[in-house]
């Protein structure tokens, strides 16, 4: 019965969001209450559970997510992102233009959330397309592949950051293994898949697309933007700090070194919250004060960044509330009991559940959080690497984006595609990222 109740809850969520066009956050809270009642949770516990789920999820995420949004906005508003993209395009040359777009999108994708990165990079891609007389889709597929992969696998993006917090996984390890998975996945889903897509839907590569809906774009003269080196360093600083701390911790464990004040300080600096704060303060200087931009303008950028993520934070909190209902209502334990003694790896199970929920719900983050509610009770019975379970959940939550996902419609409209062409490019691309990601995660699991 618990799984039937969850299935009905998901159907209700679909009806509320897609049928009645109710706000996603409100829909998640309504369904959380409904599922809690249906599972027979004591009435006095329901509100406490929903509050605990919402608060627990946002408590871990708000600091990293908020600081990350500000960091990305400063890099974008200073022209740093444009400098990164255009420098790489010039360095790689016309012949290797796809690789330039992949590299630029990957670096910018680490600093910026998917939708923000998309809105920022699409005008650049359109400009390069006009200049070099190449198809916008030829450049667009590698761009969205890189943005989607960073969104699914690399902190400080909401998906991997939230799931790492829920599973109690080390965020530095998630970042390290995430990089190992992300690089080959981007190559397969970007330049390699473009060749396949060209054969599947050749007509889509003749479309001109439209970015009129993006409105007036802020463009910079190259001499007015920060240098390439400082722009890349600022974008990657949180990744650098977290990676150093993780590598040193792994070395400490491998070599059996005694703990000391220096190692504790390195771990502290490498904590996601500390790393993001230090990176933001550095960006305030490198992208702002060092370029004689008034502090008021810098802080306006930070304020605008938070205005744009407010609703997303609430939706993630709503997903956390639903997840907590599944745990406290006993659904997670029921699933754990169901798979007791099974030889199925938790990595594979997390991917399968996340994939089913993603296809049903559309939202990758909500699918990942709901998966956490079902998978967490199983993790105590196994010695599986938690960072890999985080990545598998992220990979599953990316699969088969279709009509119930905003990304599907954004891609369709910007590139001027028909429904069939969008399924054959965007939906297939997201599925390749999901399946290839799982393959590389399972490969890593043989060694760690």
C-alpha positions in Angstrom: 0.0 0.0 0.0 2.7 2.6 0.8 4.0 2.6 -2.8 0.4 2.9 -4.2 -0.1 6.0 -2.0 3.2 7.5 -3.2 2.2 6.7 -6.9 -1.2 8.4 -6.3 0.6 11.4 -4.6 2.8 11.8 -7.8 -0.3 11.6 -10.0 -1.9 14.3 -7.9 1.3 16.4 -8.1 1.1 16.1 -11.9 -2.6 17.1 -12.0 -2.0 20.1 -9.7 1.1 21.4 -11.6 0.2 20.6 -15.2 -3.6 20.3 -15.2 -4.6 23.1 -12.7 -1.4 25.1 -13.3 -0.9 25.5 -9.5 2.5 26.8 -8.3 5.0 23.9 -7.9 5.8 24.8 -4.3 2.1 25.0 -3.2 1.5 21.7 -5.1 4.3 19.9 -3.2 3.1 21.1 0.2 -0.5 20.1 -0.6 0.6 16.6 -1.8 2.9 16.3 1.3 -0.1 16.8 3.6 -2.2 14.5 1.5 0.3 11.7 1.4 1.1 12.1 5.2 -2.7 11.7 5.9 -3.0 8.7 3.6 0.0 7.0 5.2 -1.8 7.3 8.6 0.8 9.6 10.2 -0.4 10.9 13.6 -2.1 14.3 13.0 0.2 16.1 15.5 3.3 14.9 13.7 2.4 16.0 10.1 3.2 19.7 10.4 6.4 19.0 12.4 7.5 16.5 9.7 6.9 19.0 6.9 8.6 21.8 8.7 11.6 19.5 9.5 11.9 18.4 5.9 11.7 22.0 4.6 14.0 23.4 7.2 16.5 20.6 7.0 16.9 20.8 3.3 17.1 24.5 3.1 19.3 24.8 6.1 22.0 22.8 4.3 21.4 24.4 0.9 20.5 28.1 1.4 24.0 29.2 2.3 25.7 27.4 -0.6 22.9 28.2 -3.1 22.6 31.8 -2.1 26.3 32.5 -2.2 26.7 30.6 -5.4 24.0 32.6 -7.1 25.7 35.9 -6.1 29.1 34.6 -7.3 27.7 33.6 -10.7 25.8 37.0 -11.1 29.0 39.0 -10.3 30.9 37.0 -13.0 28.1 37.5 -15.5 27.5 41.2 -14.8 31.2 42.1 -14.9 31.6 40.6 -18.4 33.8 37.8 -17.0 31.6 35.1 -18.5 31.7 36.8 -21.9 35.5 37.1 -21.7 35.8 33.3 -20.9 33.6 32.4 -23.8 35.1 34.7 -26.4 38.7 34.0 -25.4 38.2 30.2 -25.8 36.4 30.7 -29.1 39.4 32.7 -30.4 42.0 30.3 -29.0 40.3 27.1 -30.3 39.7 28.6 -33.8 36.9 28.0 -36.3 37.8 24.4 -36.9 37.4 23.4 -33.2 34.6 25.8 -32.4 32.4 23.0 -30.8 35.2 22.3 -28.3 35.5 26.0 -27.5 31.8 26.1 -26.7 32.1 22.9 -24.6 35.0 24.4 -22.6 33.4 27.8 -22.1 30.0 26.3 -21.1 31.6 23.9 -18.7 33.6 26.6 -16.9 30.6 29.0 -16.9 28.3 26.1 -16.0 30.2 25.4 -12.7 29.6 29.0 -11.6 26.1 29.6 -12.9 22.9 27.6 -12.5 21.5 25.9 -15.6 18.8 28.5 -16.6 21.1 31.4 -15.9 23.9 29.9 -17.9 21.6 29.2 -20.7 20.3 32.7 -20.9 23.8 34.1 -20.7 25.4 31.8 -23.3 22.7 31.6 -25.9 23.2 35.1 -27.2 27.0 34.4 -27.4 26.3 31.1 -29.4 23.9 33.0 -31.7 26.6 35.7 -32.4 29.3 33.0 -33.1 26.9 31.2 -35.4 26.2 34.3 -37.4 29.9 35.2 -37.6 31.1 31.7 -38.7 28.0 30.8 -40.7 27.4 27.6 -38.8 24.2 26.1 -37.5 23.1 27.3 -34.1 22.2 23.8 -33.1 25.7 22.6 -34.0 26.9 24.9 -31.2 23.8 24.7 -29.1 23.9 20.9 -28.4 27.5 21.0 -26.9 26.5 24.1 -24.9 23.4 22.6 -23.2 25.3 19.3 -22.7 28.0 21.0 -20.7 25.5 23.1 -18.7 23.3 20.1 -18.0 26.2 17.9 -16.9 27.5 20.5 -14.4 23.9 21.0 -13.2 23.5 17.3 -12.5 26.9 16.3 -11.1 28.8 19.2 -9.7 28.3 21.1 -6.4 27.5 24.0 -5.8 24.5 23.2 -8.1 21.3 22.5 -6.1 20.8 18.9 -7.1 24.1 17.3 -6.0 24.5 19.7 -3.1 21.0 18.9 -1.7 21.4 15.1 -2.2 24.8 15.1 -0.6 23.4 16.8 2.4 20.5 14.3 2.6 22.7 11.2 2.2 25.4 12.6 4.5 28.0 12.3 1.7 31.2 14.3 1.6 30.7 17.2 -0.8 34.4 17.3 -1.8 34.2 13.6 -2.8 31.0 14.3 -4.8 32.9 17.1 -6.6 36.0 15.0 -7.3 34.1 11.9 -8.6 31.6 14.3 -10.3 34.5 15.8 -12.4 35.7 12.3 -13.4 32.1 11.4 -14.5 31.3 14.9 -16.0 34.2 15.2 -18.5 33.7 12.1 -20.6 29.9 12.5 -20.3 30.1 16.0 -21.8 32.2 14.8 -24.7 29.7 11.9 -25.5 26.6 14.1 -25.1 28.1 17.2 -26.8 30.3 16.9 -29.9 29.8 13.1 -30.4 26.0 13.3 -30.1 25.8 16.3 -32.4 27.0 14.0 -35.3 24.2 11.5 -34.5 21.6 14.2 -34.2 22.6 15.6 -37.6 21.7 12.2 -39.1 18.5 11.8 -37.1 17.0 15.2 -37.7 19.0 17.0 -40.4 16.3 19.7 -40.9 16.7 20.9 -37.4 20.3 22.0 -38.2 18.9 24.5 -40.7 16.7 26.3 -38.2 17.6 29.9 -37.2 15.9 30.0 -33.8 15.0 33.2 -31.9 16.2 34.8 -28.7 13.8 37.8 -28.8 12.1 36.5 -25.6 15.4 37.1 -23.7 15.0 40.9 -24.3 17.9 43.3 -24.5 21.2 41.5 -23.7 24.0 43.2 -21.8 27.1 43.0 -24.1 30.6 44.3 -23.4 33.5 45.5 -25.4 36.3 43.0 -24.7 38.6 45.7 -23.3 35.9 46.5 -20.7 35.8 43.0 -19.3 38.1 41.4 -16.7 41.1 39.3 -17.9 40.6 35.7 -18.9 42.8 34.2 -16.2 41.2 36.1 -13.3 37.7 35.3 -14.7 38.3 31.6 -14.9 40.1 31.6 -11.5 37.1 33.4 -9.9 34.6 31.0 -11.4 36.5 27.9 -10.4 37.7 29.1 -6.9 35.1 27.2 -4.9 35.9 24.1 -6.9 39.6 24.6 -6.3 39.2 25.1 -2.5 36.8 22.1 -2.1 39.0 19.8 -4.2 42.2 20.7 -2.3 40.6 19.9 1.0 39.2 16.6 -0.3 42.6 15.5 -1.8 44.4 16.4 1.4 41.9 14.5 3.5 42.2 11.4 1.2 46.0 11.6 1.5 45.7 11.9 5.2 43.6 8.7 5.4 45.8 6.8 2.9 49.1 7.8 4.7 47.6 7.4 8.2 48.7 10.9 9.2 47.9 12.3 12.7 45.3 15.1 12.7 46.6 18.6 13.5 45.6 22.3 13.4 46.8 22.8 9.8 44.7 19.9 8.4 41.7 21.1 10.4 42.1 24.6 8.9 42.3 23.2 5.4 39.2 21.1 5.9 37.4 24.2 7.3 38.4 26.3 4.2 37.3 23.4 2.0 33.8 23.1 3.6 31.3 24.1 0.9 29.9 27.1 2.9 33.3 28.5 3.7 34.6 27.9 0.2 31.6 29.7 -1.3 31.9 32.7 1.1 35.6 33.1 0.4 35.0 32.8 -3.3 32.3 35.4 -3.2 34.4 37.9 -1.2 37.2 37.3 -3.8 34.7 38.0 -6.6 33.6 41.2 -5.0 37.2 42.4 -5.3 38.3 40.7 -8.6 35.1 41.3 -10.6 34.1 44.6 -8.9 36.4 46.7 -6.7 39.6 45.9 -8.7 37.8 47.3 -11.8 36.7 50.5 -10.1 33.0 49.4 -10.0 31.2 51.1 -7.0 30.3 48.8 -4.1 26.6 49.8 -4.5 26.5 48.3 -8.1 28.3 45.2 -6.9 25.7 44.7 -4.1 22.9 45.4 -6.6 24.1 42.4 -8.6 24.1 40.3 -5.4 20.6 41.4 -4.5 19.3 40.6 -8.0 20.8 37.2 -7.9 18.8 36.3 -4.8 15.5 37.7 -6.2 15.8 35.2 -9.1 16.3 32.1 -6.9 13.7 32.8 -4.2 11.0 30.6 -5.8 13.5 27.9 -6.7 14.6 27.7 -3.0 10.9 27.3 -1.9 10.4 24.5 -4.5 13.5 22.7 -3.2 12.2 23.2 0.3 8.8 21.7 -0.8 10.6 18.7 -2.3 12.4 18.3 1.1 9.1 18.3 2.9 7.7 15.6 0.6 10.9 13.6 1.1 10.6 13.8 4.9 6.9 12.6 4.7 8.1 9.6 2.8 10.7 8.8 5.5 8.6 9.5 8.6 5.6 7.9 7.0 7.5 4.6 6.7 7.7 4.5 2.9 11.5 4.5 2.9 11.6 1.6 5.4 9.0 -0.3 3.3 11.2 0.1 0.2 14.3 -0.9 2.2 12.4 -4.0 3.4 11.3 -4.8 -0.1 14.9 -4.8 -1.4 16.4 -6.5 1.7 18.7 -9.3 0.6 18.6 -8.1 -3.0 21.8 -8.1 -5.0 20.8 -4.8 -6.7 23.3 -2.1 -6.0 22.0 1.0 -4.1 23.7 3.0 -6.9 21.6 1.3 -9.6 18.4 1.5 -7.4 18.9 5.2 -6.7 19.3 5.8 -10.5 16.2 3.8 -11.4 13.9 5.5 -8.8 15.2 9.0 -9.7 14.7 8.2 -13.4 11.1 7.1 -12.9 10.3 10.1 -10.8 12.0 12.5 -13.3 9.9 11.2 -16.2 6.8 11.5 -14.0 7.5 14.9 -12.3 9.6 16.8 -14.8 11.7 18.6 -12.1 15.2 17.1 -11.7 15.6 18.5 -8.2 12.2 17.3 -6.9 12.8 13.9 -8.4 16.2 13.7 -6.7 14.8 14.8 -3.3 11.9 12.3 -3.4 14.4 9.5 -4.3 16.4 10.4 -1.2 13.3 9.8 0.9 13.1 6.3 -0.5 16.8 5.4 -0.6 18.1 6.8 2.7 16.8 3.9 4.9 18.6 1.4 2.7 22.0 3.1 3.0 22.6 1.8 6.5 22.5 -1.8 5.2 25.4 -1.3 2.8 29.0 0.0 2.7 28.5 1.7 -0.7 30.3 5.0 -1.4 27.7 7.7 -0.6 29.2 10.2 -3.0 28.6 7.7 -5.9 24.9 7.2 -4.7 24.6 11.1 -4.8 25.9 11.1 -8.4 23.7 8.2 -9.5 20.6 10.0 -8.1 21.7 13.1 -10.0 22.2 11.1 -13.2 18.8 9.4 -12.9 17.1 12.8 -12.2 18.3 14.1 -15.6 16.9 11.4 -17.9 14.3 12.0 -20.7 13.4 15.6 -20.1 10.0 16.1 -22.0 6.9 18.2 -22.0 6.6 18.5 -18.1 10.1 20.1 -17.8 10.8 23.8 -18.4 14.1 23.0 -20.0 12.4 21.2 -22.8 10.3 24.3 -23.8 13.3 26.7 -23.4 15.4 24.6 -25.8 12.5 24.2 -28.3 11.7 27.9 -28.5 15.3 29.3 -28.5 16.4 26.9 -31.3 13.1 27.1 -33.2 12.5 23.4 -33.3 9.3 21.3 -33.8 8.2 18.9 -31.0 9.6 15.9 -32.9 13.0 17.6 -33.4 13.1 18.6 -29.7 12.5 15.0 -28.6 15.2 13.8 -31.1 17.7 16.4 -29.8 17.1 17.7 -26.2 15.2 14.6 -24.8 17.7 12.2 -26.3 20.7 14.4 -25.2 19.4 14.4 -21.5 19.0 10.6 -21.7 22.5 10.1 -23.0 23.9 12.2 -20.1 21.9 10.1 -17.6 22.9 6.7 -19.0 26.5 7.6 -19.8 26.8 9.2 -16.3 25.5 6.0 -14.7 28.0 3.9 -16.7 31.0 6.0 -15.5 29.7 6.0 -11.9 29.4 2.1 -11.9 33.0 2.0 -13.4 34.3 4.2 -10.5 32.5 2.0 -8.0 34.7 -0.9 -9.0 37.7 1.1 -7.6 36.5 3.0 -4.6 
